[in-house]
Amino acid sequence: MADELLRVCRPGGTIGMANFTPEGLAADFFGVFAPYAPAPPEGALPPVMWGSEKHVRELFGDRVAALEMTRRRYVEKAASPREYRRFFKETFGPAVAVYAGLAEQPERAAALDRDFLEFAPRSNRGGPDGPAEYHYEYLLVVARRQGRGAGR
């Protein structure tokens, strides 16, 4: 994917990304869905690897004129852990897709609900009666492609 980002970015242009880190809550969040989702292609790395400074440096190498990375945090809130699950189950594209894929497998859909309801209270950093708070970490990546116009 780094190759494609560099291909479509004009010489001297900027690539910006906000990527969840592998050490942050997003890895646990996506881990809830992994056993229920279709298997990724052979050799595919977890998307949260894009939140690893080392991995991003390896992907871009010396093909960028500048590479800045900063870890940041943000907080998602919901009325309760149960509401957090409901919201993501109904609105978050990857979660909606996994649940849709389980439409003919009600036992597995129920197991996913249980796993998600275990994750939501366990990961909540707010009060047990609400509001629920989920603290996510991401890596802000700003890369400047080499080429004419660099430094302008």
Beta strands, then each sheet from edge to edge (+ up, - down):
strand 1: 14-20
strand 2: 64-78
strand 3: 132-145
sheet 1: 1+ 3- 2+
end
